[in-house]
Amino acid sequence: MIRFLFSFLTALLVALPVWAGLDVQMVTSPGGIKAWLVEEKSIPFVALEIGFKGGTSLDLPEKRGATYMMSGLLEEGAGNLDATAFQKTLESLAASFKFDAHDDALTVSAQFLTENSDQAVELLRKALQEPRFDQVAVDRVRAQIISIIAGDKKDPNEIAANEFSHLAFGNHPYGTPSTGSADSLNQMTRKDLVTAYKNAMALDRVFVAAVGDISAEDLGVMLDRLLGKLPATGGAMPPKAELHLTGGVTVIDLPTPQSVAVFGHAGIKRDDPDFFPAFVMNQVFGAGGFTSRLTEEVREKRGLTYGIYTYMASYDLADMYRGSVASGNDRIAEALDVVRAEWAKLAANGVTDDELTAAKTYLTGAYPLRFDGNARIAGILMNMQLDGLPVSYLTSRNEMVNAVTREDIARVAKRLMQPDNLRIVVVGQPVGVTSTD
Amino acid sequence: MRKVLVTLGLFLVLPFSVNATESVTTFKLANGMDAVVIEDHRAPVVTHMVWYRIGAADEAPGKSGIAHLFEHLMFKGTARFGPGVFSDTVAANGGSENAFTSYDYTGYYQRIATDRLELMMEMESDRMRGLTLSEEDVRTERDVVLEERNSRTDNNPGALFAEQRMAALYLNHHYGIPIIGWRHEVEQLNREDAFAFYRKYYAPNNAILVVAGDVDPENVKAFAQKYYGAVAPTEGLLPRSRPIEPPQIAPRRLSYSDLRVAQPYMIRSYLAPERNPGDQTEAAALQILAELLGGSGLTSVLGEQLVLKQKVALQSAAFYDGMSLDQSGFGVFVVPAEGVSLRDGEDALDAVIADFLKKGVDAAHLERIKAQMKASEIYALDDLEGTARRYGEGLTSGLTIQDIEDWPNILQSITAEDVMAAAKRVFDKKKSVTGWLMRDDAEEKQ
């Protein structure tokens, strides 16, 4: 069966650039703004993605949460429109704008109809260039975020993830929640938000992808309108984050029936020659789905969890190899024992030929299937740019997956998988698991 | 500002008459299996789904959770394709797969390159009747489901609160029982329960095939006849008949306290009619009512009054989903601002609803909502899986293809008078449950 399927997939890969319709045009606007464009005229709308590198890591000391809060305020009034008028106009145009800020980027996802694209772009221009940060909106959004922070402090998943990040990165922005704290938000002034805006949204860090019913020429004109008046430069990027993780267990008591564990240690850089072997190795080990080792051992064989996964946590300023599992308080110890044993086994023995073949066929076959829908394609193209990948990656990516050998994985498994350095954070009331430090 | 917006609205209505059309073909196999084919030739990808007209609300008393547990067991292998082979095959072809269980349906799907469709149909049709299950399979998977219940519900006070509210909203109908099942009943489910359930309900005459993507309907039909057509139906399977609600004559209130609650809030749910075949106007009016009242953060009636003007709420919303075989619910929701009690939040909500019932619908607002609904048909063309799901849900919720296709036009036909008439009927506290989620009982002195 597998052999037959494999030959089929080879055929599919060759066909990729044609069928995915991924004729990616490199557009430069008259004003010099670059974008990746896929023209797709069958549906009369455009999906536009704009990413500003830096994100919440640009928060100034003592102003943690400023960028996140600022991004939430971009849709709360701009130019001559207060928050209500802005929203009503957006609704009338049947367009959608989403603003988001995470560790490494501030992102804008817009969808608008061809027939009123001029008006939609004008509204988005206001949000990007003339946000108002009205005090009444600032206060409203502040209260909403403080409520989110309070919720996160009682959510076992958030507590575990935040504690893990804090152990890993201490006082670097990666080490604290992007939302900031109630204290930092209560002291946040309109001036702080304007500073965060100027630091985050500048032309020296912007990336654009557009997919849909628009020509290269029209896109160029649109980009100059949308972004042309933003400042040329923004805030200084923070330094590389030093990883402080050590091996051991941290238990945080929370009266809840199921313990949530986050585990991991140092990872591998995106541009390291061993990144692809590590990526394929992770597919075998814990990437999720029904075919990974951890799912097989922890869920399928023992019924200890509903979900367990690992991933290459690649940030701009640091790299980790991380995972998560949740099991009843009386069963989490067994689940973690299995994780540790599998960790050591992979480091010692690598993967089998069958596992490698299955991982490659899955990864190479699944990749083209991601490109369905204008909005999804635009998102992928923008993330590629944020990650510093060239457009040729669309075709070379599968070649790099296929080039990975068992020996590569054996080497990278020895280097990456360090059972003794594994830090495990458990939130709940686990039986038989105690803090080691 | 308002004046400008009204003109904008009028201006927009014309261009929106450009219609978004889906290319849909339907057929029925001799053994009773229905099929829907939705064409989209942008990429050689296909979504293959089989929907069963069986859900959590069809479970026998004492067997809650069996429909959902069974969904898990469907991945355990058949005599022909052993344990894990189906999933491995999907993965080896770069596909993705999953399954879902609701009150009214259970569904399975794969998303894969178009030329693997036949293989998917072969394997999916094989497990419609051919499943083999060991005691061990059932025991282990039951543990997985109990951990799923932990993750989704028992670790989440908001989900526990929702379970209690649903149980109170339905006096007799099984929508009052959680889809994942009550823990004490799930713990007792066994292989015998699973097989009895499987033999009866997993049959072509209880199933709907939905294929969406780069396909030729004639080819799909030929494959469907070859694979699904060969599966024997369950003889004497009757249309679903469930316990129905008695007249609801008393408003219900409940409060749930849990130390894990960070943010108290209140929700009220009213029993509400669902979309019915040939009769969807009331549901469409309720859908628009939900949008008007609470479909957006600041511009909806609740958001404007409670969040923006009175500042008594951090957040408010109204929600309604008419896609349901039996009576659905219409909900309103308030998260009180700092320093505002649940009591005051609820009173403010009631005052806004009373005021809305008196004053009626703002014409420009209705126009905006309809424009968005019209445009959503265009955006929906970019989401093939969503479209496939809409047909599967509709057909398992008792609607016909015609009903599903008529729905956008019915929404556009709704008038302000329709909305107000529906609002007056649905806002009847005797048919409602009001719930407060709190940190501890002492917090709210009434």
Interface residues (C-beta under 8 A of the other chain):
Chain A: M1 I2 L5 F6 F8 L9 L12 A15 W19 A20 G21 E40 S42 I43 P44 F45 A47 L81 A83 T84 A85 Q87 K88 T89 E91 S92 L93 A94 Q111 L113 E115 N116 Q119 R140 A143 Q144 I146 S147 A150 G151 D152 K153 K154 D155 P156 L254 P255 T256 P257 Q258 V260 G289 F290 T291 R299 E300 K301 R302 G303 L304 T305 Y306 G307 A326 S327 G328 R331 A358 T361 Y362 L363 T364 G365 A366 Y367 P368 L369 F371 D372 G373 N374 A375
Chain B: M1 L5 L8 G9 L12 P15 F16 V18 A20 R42 A43 P44 V45 F75 G84 V85 S87 D88 T89 A91 A92 N93 G94 G95 S96 R111 I112 A113 D115 R116 R139 T140 E141 R142 D143 V144 V145 L146 E147 E148 N150 S151 D154 N155 L259 R260 V261 A262 Q263 S296 G297 L298 T299 E304 V307 L308 K311 L314 Q315 V335 A337 E338 R368 I369 A371 Q372 K374 A375 S376 I378 Y379 L381 D382 D383 L384
